[in-house]
Amino acid sequence: MIEQFFKFCVVGGSGVFVDFGVTYLCKEWLKLNKYVANSLGFLCASTSNYILNRIWTFQNENPDITGQYLRFLGIAAVGLVINNATIYVLHGRFRLNFYLAKLFAIGVVTFWNFFMNYFFTF
């Protein structure tokens, strides 16, 4: 499980680039609401993370890809609520920089996502 958690974190690290890139593009260039932009970044990162985790982290060959992907997204959706709530508290209440709050939120959600996916998705 430790090796898988390490791989999960590496995949998550690549997801951070996808997440931040999409969030930045949507928030700063497209001028979307910061929570909408955050949600879009999170969704794109979740999709790329699913693919990489299925292939590399868990080396899973379950033929029910659709069901598995939907479970992964369901867990990610709960993670998104935790993510946005963390950002709201740190940025909205404590005035921490938005992107620093987002980085902290990703750290919090990493543990939720790993254990839920370990036990219920893969």
N, C-alpha and C positions, 0 to 999 in steps of 0.2 A: 504494500500500500504506500510506503514511503517513496518508492521509485515512481509510482503512478502520480503521487501528489507533486513530485518534482516536475515530471513531464507536464502535468496539468498546469503548473505555474509557468512553465516555458511557453506553452500554448497560450495561456492567459496573457503573458507578456506580449506576444504578437497581437493578441486581441486588443491590448491597450493602444497600440499604434492605430489599429483600425478604428477603435472607439473614439480616440481623441481626434483623429483625422476627420472622421465624418462629423463629429460634434462641432469641431472648429469650423469646418466648411459650412455647416448648416447655421450655426450661431453667428459667425462673424461675416460670412460672405452672403448667405441667403437671408440673414436677419430673422431667422425663426426664433420663437420663444426658446429660452435656454433649456427648459425641461423637455420640450419637444425635440430639440436638437440632441439633448442628452439621451433621450429614448431611442432616437434613430441610430445614434452611434452605438448604443448598447445592443440594439437588435442586429446590426451588421456584424459587430464583434461576436455576438452569440452564434450567429450562423457560421462564421469562419471557425470559431472555436469548436463547434459541434463536429464539423468535418475533420479537423485536425485531431481532436480527441478520439473520435471513432477510429481513425486510421492508426494513429501513433500511440496515444496514451493508453487506451484500453484494448487496442488491436481487436476490435469487436467486429464480428461478421454476421450479426443478427440480420436476417433478411427483411425484417419489419422496419425498414429505414424510416418510413413515414411515422409510424407510431413512436419509434425511438426519438425522432427529431421533435415530435410534438411534446413528448415528455421532457426533453431537454429544454425546449422553449418555455414550457410551463414552469419549470424550475427557474429558468432565467427570468421569467416574468415576475415571480416572487422576488427574485434577486433585484430586479429593476425597481420594485417598490422599496426595498431596503436601500438600494442605491440612491434613489431620488429623495427618500426621507433623510438619509445621512447628509446629502448635499444641502437639503433645505435647512437642517439644523446647523450645520457648520458654516454654510455660506449665508443663509437667510437670517439666522439668529445671532451667530457669533462673528459674522463678517469676515470669515476666512476667504481667501482668494478662491474663486469658483473652481479653477482647475486643480488647485491643491485639495480642495474639498472633494472633488471628483476622484482624485487619486486615492485619497483615504477611503472613500466609499468603495472603490474597486477592491481594495485590500480586505475590507469587511466582507464583501460579497463573495470573495474567492473561497472562503471556508464553507459558506452556505452551499455554493455551487458544487464544490468538489464532493462533499459528503453526500449530498442529495443525489448527484449523478452516479456516484460510486455505488450507492445502494439501490437506486430506482431506475436508472437509465441504462447503464452498461453492466 
